[in-house]
Amino acid sequence: MRDRKSDTAHRSAAERKIGRTLRKGEVVDHLNEDKTDQSPINLDVKSRSVHTSGHNKMRGLSKLRKALRAFKNREKVY
């Protein structure tokens, strides 16, 4: 279960960083993927679609890296 206090903490920190309230459809991304790091340099405001597509690309790269490792080791991927 998500902690609502920490959910609002990173949103508040991001709002202070950009100098306005977040708009509908905007999310806060933790650049170093550490959700406990609320430092302004670690926070970036993105639209939900850009944020999701970025994570999907990373997920795809993980699958590609796994397949390449398996190919190098001559293992079956599936």
Summary of the structure (lengths in Angstrom):
residues: 78
radius of gyration: 16.9
end to end distance: 32.5
largest distance: 53.0
contacts: 163
relative contact order: 0.12
helix: 55%
strand: 13%
